[in-house]
């Protein structure tokens, strides 16, 4: 169906080409659709780059392969962190901001000029970052702790990207306000928009903290100042890094609810419960950056216990609330279809649905990663395992297993809806999600095993030097196997997305665009 020029539904709303979504009945404006798809495509490209770097790292740490030389290893480690922890999720989250503030509210984007300017700055910053990394002059790992110093181009890329993300947040806020003032939307915000708004608030703090850390680092790199105080940099950097991690977690939760709504037509049983869960992220997230300093002698034990441990334990509460709310909402919806035994409602789930596959694996892996992270908020355990493979095992559980799988599952519904093309292969999407989940589970368990026996992280070789203990080889070889499985599945996701965009069958059939996850 071609775009039409309908009469404005609300007095004062500017006219813009739009259509009515055949699945949701929502009004989709042309500008919002184009901007959402552009950010989603950029996100997938960033994931592809991050995935290639990550696969090479996993194969390098496997003693049987040792794929990369140390110099190239640290280049890849930096590229993997920037691409997979910054570029991929932020591009996807900006796509979610546009979708949540326009499509879900039946309103146009506040300013397409600001929206495209933000996108252009983010793309430009991403290219500067990747160029600086690939040049070999910025192999400073994800954290870039002083006295490690990257080329000035690296920090400029970060700052340009951050300014673009900040513009996107401003446009999101004004889009919400515009939808309210024009009467396009009234009453409470939809749950998904509410969650994205919480993520945007956290992102503002993350960006502000990042600017405080990165501007002096740029000045130091360019030779304008003589030094950067390491503990000051680390504090502000984790205001960026840790808070951004929970921007990603909140966006992951939004994706969970989005998949449940589209695949099962299910929502949470109690809306207030879920909204309180989102607010708790705002309360607990910022102080928990202290758990990155549990092994740092510059902070007192009291600060570490309160910020790193007490608030760290508390931060697990909202995630548990949302996990239960998603599963409870799906169960309640399926039980309405007819009486079932305690677990009989599970027989109504279409397990071959790609959204179900991604949601199931995301919930499971995030729970494993969250448990391992909560264990590490205990000061004594952290002192033992902070610099071991246990930490990347935790991180890949929450960020890759939880967030990335949730984003993949949501993309399998969101992209076909927006471009009105059937997913190129539903079966491939389902296989991809399960394979990605299995590969990550394999890799996470192997990393955790390696961490418990003392294998160090962030090293090109299996040890810091000298002869490594004999028990270290097997778990690290298994890490390489898991990385290969996950890398293969990641390629299948990108392949399916690209083929959907260029060869997917054009349709407005709701069942083809969003296949139901419920067995009739």
PENOR-V239962 format. One record per residue. N is the residue number from 1. RES is the residue in one letter. PHI is phi in radians with two decimals (none if undefined). PSI is psi in degrees with one decimal (NA if undefined). OMEGA is omega in degrees with one decimal (none if undefined). Layout:
n | res | phi | psi | omega
N | RES | PHI | PSI | OMEGA
N | RES | PHI | PSI | OMEGA
This chain:
n | res | phi | psi | omega
1 | X | none | 126.6 | -178.4
2 | X | -1.28 | 159.6 | 175.7
3 | X | -1.16 | 143.3 | 177.9
4 | X | -2.12 | 168.7 | 178.3
5 | X | -1.96 | 83.2 | -177.5
6 | X | -1.30 | 158.7 | 172.3
7 | X | -1.12 | 142.9 | 178.2
8 | X | -1.00 | 136.2 | -179.6
9 | X | -1.37 | -21.3 | -176.7
10 | X | -2.27 | 136.0 | 178.4
11 | X | -1.04 | 133.1 | 178.1
12 | X | 1.65 | -14.5 | 178.9
13 | X | -1.41 | 129.6 | -178.7
14 | X | -1.20 | 148.9 | 179.7
15 | X | -1.37 | 137.4 | 177.1
16 | X | -2.67 | 144.2 | 179.5
17 | X | -0.94 | 132.8 | -178.5
18 | X | -2.67 | 169.3 | 176.2
19 | X | -2.51 | 167.7 | 175.5
20 | X | -1.81 | 124.7 | -178.8
21 | X | -1.14 | 129.5 | -177.4
22 | X | -1.25 | -16.9 | -178.2
23 | X | -1.63 | -49.6 | -173.4
24 | X | -1.73 | -18.1 | -174.6
25 | X | 1.33 | 6.4 | -179.4
26 | X | -1.46 | 157.1 | 179.7
27 | X | -1.53 | 122.8 | -177.9
28 | X | -1.92 | 113.9 | 179.1
29 | X | -1.47 | 145.7 | -174.6
30 | X | -1.04 | -43.3 | -179.0
31 | X | -1.11 | -44.0 | 179.8
32 | X | -1.11 | -40.1 | 179.3
33 | X | -1.09 | -48.2 | -177.8
34 | X | -1.10 | -41.7 | -177.8
35 | X | -1.22 | -38.6 | 177.8
36 | X | -1.12 | -46.8 | -179.0
37 | X | -1.13 | -40.6 | -179.9
38 | X | -1.06 | -45.4 | 179.1
39 | X | -1.18 | -36.2 | 178.5
40 | X | -1.15 | -40.5 | 178.4
41 | X | -1.13 | -43.4 | 177.7
42 | X | -1.07 | -37.5 | 178.4
43 | X | -1.10 | -44.8 | -179.4
44 | X | -1.12 | -39.7 | 177.8
45 | X | -1.12 | -41.2 | 177.3
46 | X | -1.12 | -38.3 | 177.0
47 | X | -1.10 | -39.3 | 179.4
48 | X | -1.08 | -44.9 | 179.3
49 | X | -1.13 | -47.2 | 179.1
50 | X | -1.08 | -37.0 | 179.2
51 | X | -1.17 | -39.8 | 177.7
52 | X | -1.11 | -44.1 | 176.2
53 | X | -1.06 | -45.2 | -177.4
54 | X | -1.11 | -42.2 | 178.7
55 | X | -1.07 | -42.2 | 179.6
56 | X | -1.13 | -33.6 | 177.6
57 | X | -1.17 | -46.1 | 179.8
58 | X | -1.06 | -40.0 | 179.8
59 | X | -1.29 | -24.4 | 177.1
60 | X | -1.31 | -40.4 | -178.8
61 | X | -1.28 | -14.8 | 175.1
62 | X | -1.28 | 117.3 | -175.4
63 | X | -1.01 | -27.0 | -178.5
64 | X | -1.28 | -16.3 | -176.3
65 | X | -2.04 | -55.8 | -175.9
66 | X | 0.79 | 64.2 | -169.5
67 | X | -1.10 | -45.0 | -171.7
68 | X | -1.85 | 151.3 | 171.1
69 | X | -1.25 | 160.9 | -179.0
70 | X | -0.96 | -42.8 | -179.1
71 | X | -1.06 | -46.2 | -179.0
72 | X | -1.24 | -32.9 | 178.6
73 | X | -1.01 | -47.3 | -177.4
74 | X | -1.24 | -29.2 | 170.8
75 | X | -1.08 | -48.4 | -179.2
76 | X | -1.14 | -36.5 | 179.2
77 | X | -1.11 | -41.1 | 176.8
78 | X | -1.14 | -45.9 | -179.4
79 | X | -1.11 | -38.0 | 179.2
80 | X | -1.13 | -46.0 | -179.8
81 | X | -1.09 | -46.3 | -177.9
82 | X | -1.18 | -45.1 | -175.6
83 | X | -1.24 | -43.6 | -172.7
84 | X | -1.53 | -27.5 | -177.4
85 | X | -1.76 | -19.9 | -179.1
86 | X | -1.99 | -63.2 | -169.5
87 | X | -1.19 | -50.5 | -177.3
88 | X | -1.03 | -54.5 | -177.0
89 | X | -1.21 | -36.7 | -176.4
90 | X | -1.20 | -42.0 | 175.6
91 | X | -1.03 | -43.5 | -179.3
92 | X | -1.16 | -38.0 | -179.6
93 | X | -1.21 | -33.9 | 174.5
94 | X | -1.16 | -39.3 | 174.0
95 | X | -1.01 | -41.8 | 178.5
96 | X | -1.14 | -36.7 | 177.7
97 | X | -1.07 | -45.4 | 179.8
98 | X | -1.10 | -47.0 | -179.3
99 | X | -1.07 | -44.8 | -174.7
100 | X | -1.26 | -30.1 | -177.4
101 | X | -1.62 | -10.1 | -179.6
102 | X | -2.07 | -67.4 | -174.5
103 | X | -1.08 | -46.7 | -177.2
104 | X | -1.21 | -16.7 | -179.8
105 | X | -1.89 | 5.4 | -179.3
106 | X | 0.98 | 39.7 | -174.8
107 | X | -2.41 | 154.3 | 175.7
108 | X | -1.30 | 161.6 | 172.3
109 | X | -1.11 | 142.0 | -177.8
110 | X | -0.96 | -50.1 | -178.9
111 | X | -2.52 | 112.5 | 176.0
112 | X | -1.18 | -30.1 | 178.8
113 | X | -1.11 | -45.1 | 177.0
114 | X | -1.14 | -41.2 | -178.6
115 | X | -1.05 | -47.5 | -179.6
116 | X | -1.27 | -31.4 | 175.0
117 | X | -1.11 | -43.2 | 177.5
118 | X | -1.06 | -45.1 | 179.5
119 | X | -1.09 | -42.9 | 179.7
120 | X | -1.10 | -42.8 | 178.3
121 | X | -1.13 | -40.9 | 179.5
122 | X | -1.13 | -42.8 | 177.8
123 | X | -1.12 | -44.5 | 178.6
124 | X | -1.07 | -44.7 | 177.9
125 | X | -1.09 | -39.6 | 179.4
126 | X | -1.11 | -42.1 | 179.8
127 | X | -1.14 | -39.6 | 176.9
128 | X | -1.09 | -43.2 | 178.9
129 | X | -1.07 | -50.3 | -177.8
130 | X | -1.13 | -38.3 | 178.6
131 | X | -1.12 | -42.7 | 179.1
132 | X | -1.11 | -38.1 | -179.7
133 | X | -1.20 | -47.8 | -177.1
134 | X | -1.18 | -20.9 | 177.5
135 | X | -1.18 | -18.4 | -178.7
136 | X | 1.52 | 1.4 | -178.4
137 | X | -1.69 | 5.1 | -173.8
138 | X | -2.40 | 40.1 | -178.9
139 | X | -1.48 | 73.3 | -172.9
140 | X | -1.99 | 13.7 | -173.2
141 | X | 1.06 | 179.9 | -176.6
142 | X | -1.11 | -38.8 | -173.0
143 | X | -1.40 | -27.9 | 177.9
144 | X | 0.92 | 43.4 | -178.6
145 | X | -1.11 | 130.9 | 168.2
146 | X | -1.07 | 145.9 | 11.7
147 | X | -1.48 | 6.3 | 169.8
148 | X | -1.05 | 137.6 | -177.9
149 | X | -2.42 | 133.2 | 177.9
150 | X | -1.66 | 175.0 | 175.6
151 | X | -1.21 | 153.4 | 178.2
152 | X | -0.95 | -31.9 | -178.8
153 | X | -1.05 | -34.9 | 179.7
154 | X | -1.06 | -49.1 | -178.6
155 | X | -1.24 | -35.9 | 176.3
156 | X | -1.07 | -42.0 | 178.2
157 | X | -1.06 | -44.2 | 176.5
158 | X | -0.99 | -47.8 | -175.3
159 | X | -1.18 | -41.0 | 178.1
160 | X | -1.11 | -43.8 | 178.3
161 | X | -1.07 | -41.6 | -179.4
162 | X | -1.13 | -39.5 | 178.4
163 | X | -1.13 | -40.2 | 176.3
164 | X | -1.08 | -44.2 | 177.8
165 | X | -1.11 | -37.8 | 178.2
166 | X | -1.11 | -42.0 | 176.7
167 | X | -1.08 | -39.4 | 178.9
168 | X | -1.10 | -37.8 | 178.5
169 | X | -1.19 | -41.1 | 177.4
170 | X | -1.06 | -44.4 | 179.2
171 | X | -1.11 | -38.2 | 176.9
172 | X | -1.07 | -46.2 | -178.6
173 | X | -1.10 | -44.2 | -179.8
174 | X | -1.22 | -28.7 | 175.3
175 | X | -1.15 | -41.3 | 175.3
176 | X | -1.07 | -45.7 | -179.7
177 | X | -1.11 | -41.8 | 180.0
178 | X | -1.12 | -41.5 | 178.5
179 | X | -1.08 | -34.8 | 179.2
180 | X | -1.27 | -47.4 | -174.0
181 | X | -1.25 | -30.9 | 178.7
182 | X | -1.45 | -9.1 | -179.3
183 | X | 1.46 | 8.0 | 178.0
184 | X | -1.11 | -31.6 | 178.2
185 | X | -2.44 | 139.3 | 176.5
186 | X | -2.38 | 163.6 | -179.2
187 | X | 1.46 | -164.6 | -178.3
188 | X | -1.19 | 149.8 | 175.5
189 | X | -1.15 | 144.9 | 171.4
190 | X | -0.97 | 152.0 | -174.6
191 | X | -1.00 | -42.2 | -179.1
192 | X | -1.13 | -40.9 | 178.1
193 | X | -1.16 | -39.0 | 177.9
194 | X | -1.04 | -45.5 | 179.3
195 | X | -1.13 | -41.7 | 178.5
196 | X | -1.12 | -36.1 | 177.6
197 | X | -1.10 | -39.8 | 176.2
198 | X | -1.11 | -42.8 | 177.5
199 | X | -1.06 | -38.3 | -179.7
200 | X | -1.16 | -37.9 | 177.9
201 | X | -1.11 | -45.5 | 176.8
202 | X | -1.09 | -36.9 | -179.7
203 | X | -1.12 | -33.8 | 177.9
204 | X | -1.07 | -45.7 | 177.5
205 | X | -1.12 | -41.2 | -178.9
206 | X | -1.06 | -45.4 | -179.3
207 | X | -1.14 | -44.3 | 180.0
208 | X | -1.06 | -44.1 | 179.2
209 | X | -1.13 | -39.6 | 178.8
210 | X | -1.11 | -38.4 | 178.0
211 | X | -1.09 | -41.1 | 179.5
212 | X | -1.11 | -34.2 | 179.6
213 | X | -1.38 | -42.8 | -168.4
214 | X | -1.47 | -29.7 | 179.5
215 | X | -1.10 | -49.2 | 174.6
216 | X | -1.09 | -34.5 | 178.3
217 | X | -1.12 | -38.9 | 175.3
218 | X | -1.10 | -44.9 | 179.3
219 | X | -1.07 | -39.6 | 177.9
220 | X | -1.15 | -43.8 | -179.7
221 | X | -1.10 | -37.8 | -178.9
222 | X | -1.41 | -6.4 | 179.2
223 | X | 1.47 | 15.3 | -178.8
224 | X | -1.42 | -25.6 | 175.8
225 | X | -2.27 | 160.5 | -172.6
226 | X | -1.49 | -21.8 | -175.2
227 | X | -2.86 | 161.1 | 171.4
228 | X | -2.19 | 128.8 | 179.3
229 | X | -1.19 | 116.6 | -173.6
230 | X | -1.00 | -44.8 | -176.1
231 | X | -1.19 | -32.4 | 176.9
232 | X | -1.18 | -44.4 | 177.9
233 | X | -1.04 | -47.4 | -177.0
234 | X | -1.07 | -39.5 | 179.6
235 | X | -1.08 | -48.8 | -178.8
236 | X | -1.27 | -32.7 | 178.4
237 | X | -1.09 | -42.0 | -179.3
238 | X | -1.34 | -17.0 | 165.6
239 | X | -1.08 | -33.8 | 172.1
240 | X | -1.34 | -57.4 | -168.9
241 | X | -1.17 | -46.3 | -177.2
242 | X | -1.28 | -42.3 | 179.6
243 | X | -1.11 | -39.1 | 176.7
244 | X | -1.09 | -35.4 | 176.8
245 | X | -1.01 | -37.0 | -179.3
246 | X | -1.52 | -16.8 | 163.0
247 | X | -1.05 | -44.2 | 179.0
248 | X | -1.12 | -39.7 | 180.0
249 | X | -1.13 | -44.7 | 178.9
250 | X | -1.08 | -42.9 | 177.8
251 | X | -1.12 | -35.8 | 175.7
252 | X | -1.06 | -44.7 | 178.9
253 | X | -1.07 | -41.4 | 176.5
254 | X | -1.02 | -42.8 | 178.3
255 | X | -1.11 | -38.8 | 175.6
256 | X | -0.98 | -50.9 | -179.3
257 | X | -1.11 | -36.1 | 178.7
258 | X | -1.13 | -42.8 | 178.0
259 | X | -1.11 | -45.1 | -179.5
260 | X | -1.06 | -40.1 | -178.7
261 | X | -1.19 | -42.7 | -175.6
262 | X | -1.38 | -40.8 | -175.6
263 | X | -1.41 | -37.6 | -174.4
264 | X | -1.98 | -6.2 | -170.8
265 | X | 0.98 | 38.3 | -174.2
266 | X | -1.99 | 144.0 | 173.8
267 | X | -2.30 | 170.7 | 179.8
268 | X | -1.12 | 148.4 | 179.6
269 | X | -1.16 | -35.9 | -177.6
270 | X | -2.27 | 109.0 | -177.9
271 | X | -1.14 | -37.6 | -179.4
272 | X | -1.09 | -38.8 | 179.1
273 | X | -1.01 | -46.0 | -177.6
274 | X | -1.23 | -37.0 | -179.5
275 | X | -1.22 | -35.0 | 173.9
276 | X | -1.10 | -39.7 | 177.3
277 | X | -1.02 | -42.3 | 177.7
278 | X | -1.12 | -41.0 | -180.0
279 | X | -1.12 | -35.6 | 179.5
280 | X | -1.08 | -30.8 | 174.8
281 | X | -1.06 | -39.5 | 178.3
282 | X | -1.13 | -36.0 | -176.5
283 | X | -1.27 | -42.1 | -168.9
284 | X | -1.70 | -22.2 | -168.0
285 | X | -1.12 | -51.1 | -171.0
286 | X | -1.08 | -47.5 | -179.2
287 | X | -1.08 | -23.7 | -173.7
288 | X | -1.29 | -8.4 | 175.5
289 | X | -1.04 | -16.0 | 177.5
290 | X | -1.10 | -20.6 | -178.1
291 | X | -1.27 | -11.1 | 173.5
292 | X | -1.36 | -7.2 | -176.5
293 | X | -2.00 | 15.9 | -176.6
294 | X | -1.11 | -24.9 | 178.3
295 | X | -1.78 | 7.2 | -176.1
296 | X | -1.59 | 123.2 | -177.8
297 | X | -1.27 | -7.7 | -175.8
298 | X | -1.34 | -16.9 | -178.0
299 | X | -1.92 | 151.4 | -178.9
300 | X | -1.29 | 158.9 | 178.2
301 | X | -1.09 | -36.5 | -179.2
302 | X | -1.10 | -43.1 | 178.7
303 | X | -1.10 | -41.9 | -179.9
304 | X | -1.11 | -42.3 | -177.4
305 | X | -1.19 | -38.9 | -178.4
306 | X | -1.33 | -55.5 | -176.2
307 | X | -1.31 | -39.9 | -175.5
308 | X | -1.49 | -37.3 | -174.2
309 | X | -1.76 | -58.2 | -175.4
310 | X | -1.05 | -53.0 | 179.5
311 | X | -1.22 | -27.3 | 176.3
312 | X | -1.11 | -43.4 | 175.4
313 | X | -1.11 | -40.8 | -177.2
314 | X | -1.13 | -32.2 | -176.0
315 | X | -1.19 | -17.1 | 175.0
316 | X | -1.27 | -18.2 | -175.8
317 | X | -1.14 | -53.2 | -179.0
318 | X | -1.09 | -34.5 | 178.0
319 | X | -1.13 | -41.1 | 176.6
320 | X | -1.12 | -40.7 | 178.3
321 | X | -1.01 | -46.5 | -177.1
322 | X | -1.23 | -39.2 | 177.6
323 | X | -1.03 | -44.1 | 178.1
324 | X | -1.18 | -37.1 | -178.6
325 | X | -1.16 | -40.8 | 179.1
326 | X | -1.12 | -50.9 | -179.0
327 | X | -1.14 | -38.9 | 179.3
328 | X | -1.15 | -38.4 | 178.6
329 | X | -1.13 | -41.6 | 178.1
330 | X | -1.14 | -44.6 | 179.8
331 | X | -1.07 | -45.9 | -178.9
332 | X | -1.06 | -40.5 | 179.3
333 | X | -1.13 | -44.0 | -178.0
334 | X | -1.24 | -30.9 | 178.0
335 | X | -1.21 | -23.9 | 177.8
336 | X | -1.19 | -17.5 | -179.1
337 | X | -1.35 | -11.2 | 179.6
338 | X | 2.68 | 160.7 | -178.2
339 | X | -1.09 | 146.0 | 179.2
340 | X | -2.61 | 158.0 | 177.1
341 | X | -1.28 | -173.1 | -175.1
342 | X | -0.93 | -45.4 | 179.1
343 | X | -2.03 | 11.0 | -178.0
344 | X | -1.12 | -26.5 | 179.9
345 | X | -1.11 | -21.2 | 179.1
346 | X | -1.15 | -22.8 | 178.5
347 | X | -1.26 | -13.5 | 178.1
348 | X | -1.51 | -4.3 | -179.1
349 | X | -1.49 | 131.7 | 175.1
350 | X | -1.52 | 95.3 | -171.3
351 | X | -1.22 | -14.6 | 176.5
352 | X | -1.47 | -1.4 | 177.2
353 | X | -1.27 | 130.5 | -176.4
354 | X | -1.09 | -32.1 | 176.9
355 | X | -1.15 | -41.0 | 177.6
356 | X | -1.12 | -43.9 | -179.2
357 | X | -1.06 | -47.4 | -178.3
358 | X | -1.17 | -42.7 | -179.4
359 | X | -1.12 | -44.8 | -179.6
360 | X | -1.07 | -49.5 | -178.5
361 | X | -1.17 | -36.5 | 179.2
362 | X | -1.11 | -46.6 | 179.3
363 | X | -1.06 | -44.5 | -177.7
364 | X | -1.14 | -49.4 | -175.8
365 | X | -1.23 | -34.9 | 176.9
366 | X | -1.14 | -37.5 | 177.7
367 | X | -1.11 | -42.9 | 178.5
368 | X | -1.13 | -46.5 | 179.5
369 | X | -1.13 | -38.1 | 178.1
370 | X | -1.15 | -39.7 | 177.4
371 | X | -1.09 | -46.6 | -177.8
372 | X | -1.15 | -33.7 | 177.1
373 | X | -1.24 | -39.2 | 178.1
374 | X | -1.10 | -38.8 | 177.1
375 | X | -1.06 | -35.0 | -177.0
376 | X | -1.38 | -7.4 | 174.7
377 | X | -1.34 | -10.7 | 173.8
378 | X | -1.34 | 125.4 | -173.1
379 | X | -0.95 | -46.1 | -175.4
380 | X | -1.12 | -43.6 | 178.8
381 | X | -1.16 | -38.1 | -178.2
382 | X | -1.14 | -37.7 | 179.0
383 | X | -1.05 | -32.9 | -178.0
384 | X | -1.42 | -38.9 | -166.7
385 | X | -1.98 | 1.9 | -172.1
386 | X | -1.00 | -39.6 | -177.1
387 | X | -1.82 | 29.0 | 177.4
388 | X | -1.96 | 175.3 | -179.7
389 | X | -1.18 | -7.9 | 176.5
390 | X | -1.06 | -36.5 | -175.7
391 | X | -1.18 | -49.3 | 173.7
392 | X | -1.11 | -26.5 | 173.7
393 | X | -1.09 | -45.9 | 176.2
394 | X | -1.07 | -48.1 | -175.1
395 | X | -1.10 | -40.2 | 179.5
396 | X | -1.25 | -22.6 | 174.8
397 | X | -1.20 | -47.5 | -174.6
398 | X | -1.45 | -43.0 | -173.6
399 | X | -1.47 | -43.9 | -177.3
400 | X | -1.55 | -54.7 | -179.6
401 | X | -1.11 | -45.5 | -178.8
402 | X | -1.39 | -65.0 | -171.8
403 | X | -1.19 | -53.6 | -173.3
404 | X | -1.11 | -41.1 | 177.8
405 | X | -1.14 | -37.9 | 177.5
406 | X | -1.13 | -42.6 | 178.4
407 | X | -1.12 | -40.0 | 178.0
408 | X | -1.07 | -47.2 | -179.2
409 | X | -1.09 | -41.6 | 178.5
410 | X | -1.16 | -38.5 | 179.4
411 | X | -1.11 | -32.9 | 178.8
412 | X | -1.10 | -21.1 | 175.8
413 | X | -1.78 | -42.4 | -172.0
414 | X | -1.18 | -45.8 | -177.0
415 | X | -1.12 | -49.6 | 176.4
416 | X | -1.02 | -37.4 | 178.3
417 | X | -1.06 | -43.8 | -174.9
418 | X | -1.32 | -41.2 | -177.6
419 | X | -1.61 | -5.4 | 179.7
420 | X | 0.96 | 46.7 | 173.8
421 | X | -2.22 | 134.8 | 177.6
422 | X | -1.13 | 141.8 | 175.6
423 | X | -0.92 | 132.8 | -173.4
424 | X | -0.99 | -42.6 | 177.7
425 | X | -2.57 | 109.6 | 177.4
426 | X | -1.17 | -40.8 | -179.2
427 | X | -1.11 | -44.2 | 178.3
428 | X | -1.08 | -38.6 | 179.0
429 | X | -1.10 | -42.1 | 179.2
430 | X | -1.15 | -46.1 | 177.9
431 | X | -1.05 | -42.2 | -179.5
432 | X | -1.04 | -45.9 | -177.6
433 | X | -1.12 | -44.5 | 179.2
434 | X | -1.18 | -39.8 | 179.3
435 | X | -1.15 | -41.1 | 178.1
436 | X | -1.09 | -44.6 | 178.8
437 | X | -1.10 | -42.8 | -179.7
438 | X | -1.17 | -44.2 | 179.6
439 | X | -1.07 | -41.4 | 178.8
440 | X | -1.20 | -41.3 | 177.9
441 | X | -1.04 | -45.2 | 177.3
442 | X | -1.00 | -49.4 | -176.4
443 | X | -1.16 | -41.4 | -178.6
444 | X | -1.13 | -44.8 | 179.4
445 | X | -1.12 | -38.8 | 178.6
446 | X | -1.17 | -40.2 | 176.7
447 | X | -1.10 | -41.9 | -180.0
448 | X | -1.14 | -41.4 | 175.5
449 | X | -1.04 | -47.2 | 179.9
450 | X | -1.07 | -38.6 | 179.4
451 | X | -1.13 | -38.1 | -178.4
452 | X | -1.19 | -23.7 | 178.2
453 | X | -1.72 | 4.3 | 170.0
454 | X | 1.70 | 11.9 | 179.5
455 | X | -1.15 | 127.2 | -177.2
456 | X | -1.32 | 156.1 | 174.2
457 | X | -1.78 | 170.3 | 176.2
458 | X | 1.02 | 33.4 | 175.5
459 | X | -2.23 | 142.8 | -179.5
460 | X | -1.22 | -35.0 | 177.0
461 | X | -1.68 | 172.4 | -177.1
462 | X | -1.23 | -21.9 | 179.2
463 | X | -2.31 | 175.5 | 177.7
464 | X | -1.29 | -4.4 | -177.0
465 | X | 2.41 | 153.4 | -178.0
466 | X | 1.48 | -166.0 | -176.9
467 | X | -1.49 | 121.9 | 179.0
468 | X | -1.39 | 146.3 | 175.8
469 | X | -0.98 | 146.0 | -176.1
470 | X | -1.08 | -27.4 | -177.8
471 | X | -1.35 | -0.1 | -177.6
472 | X | -1.52 | -23.7 | -172.7
473 | X | -1.15 | -47.6 | -173.7
474 | X | -1.05 | -53.4 | -178.9
475 | X | -1.08 | -34.1 | -179.0
476 | X | -1.31 | -31.0 | 171.9
477 | X | -1.15 | -37.0 | 176.9
478 | X | -1.17 | -33.5 | 173.7
479 | X | -1.02 | -43.2 | 178.5
480 | X | -1.08 | -38.9 | 177.8
481 | X | -1.12 | -46.4 | 178.7
482 | X | -1.07 | -40.8 | 178.3
483 | X | -1.09 | -38.6 | 179.2
484 | X | -1.15 | -41.6 | 178.3
485 | X | -1.12 | -46.9 | -179.8
486 | X | -1.15 | -38.6 | 178.3
487 | X | -1.10 | -40.7 | 177.1
488 | X | -1.08 | -45.1 | -179.9
489 | X | -1.14 | -38.3 | 176.8
490 | X | -1.07 | -40.7 | 176.0
491 | X | -1.07 | -39.9 | 179.7
492 | X | -1.12 | -36.7 | 176.9
493 | X | -1.10 | -48.4 | -178.8
494 | X | -1.11 | -41.7 | 177.6
495 | X | -1.03 | -46.3 | -178.5
496 | X | -1.13 | -39.2 | 179.1
497 | X | -1.15 | -45.6 | -179.3
498 | X | -1.10 | -46.5 | -178.8
499 | X | -1.17 | -30.5 | 174.9
500 | X | -1.11 | -42.9 | -178.5
501 | X | -1.18 | -35.9 | -173.2
502 | X | -1.81 | -22.1 | -176.1
503 | X | -2.31 | -0.2 | 179.0
504 | X | -1.09 | 143.8 | -178.4
505 | X | -1.20 | 127.8 | 178.0
506 | X | -1.23 | 131.4 | -178.2
507 | X | -2.84 | 155.2 | 170.2
508 | X | -2.03 | 10.5 | -179.7
509 | X | -1.23 | 116.4 | -177.3
510 | X | -0.98 | -38.8 | -176.7
511 | X | -1.23 | -27.3 | 177.9
512 | X | -1.43 | -34.8 | -179.8
513 | X | -1.29 | -41.7 | -179.4
514 | X | -2.30 | 86.5 | -179.0
515 | X | -1.11 | 136.3 | -177.6
516 | X | -1.19 | 145.1 | 176.9
517 | X | -1.71 | 9.2 | -175.9
518 | X | -1.88 | 128.3 | 174.9
519 | X | -1.32 | 123.5 | -176.8
520 | X | -1.15 | NA | none
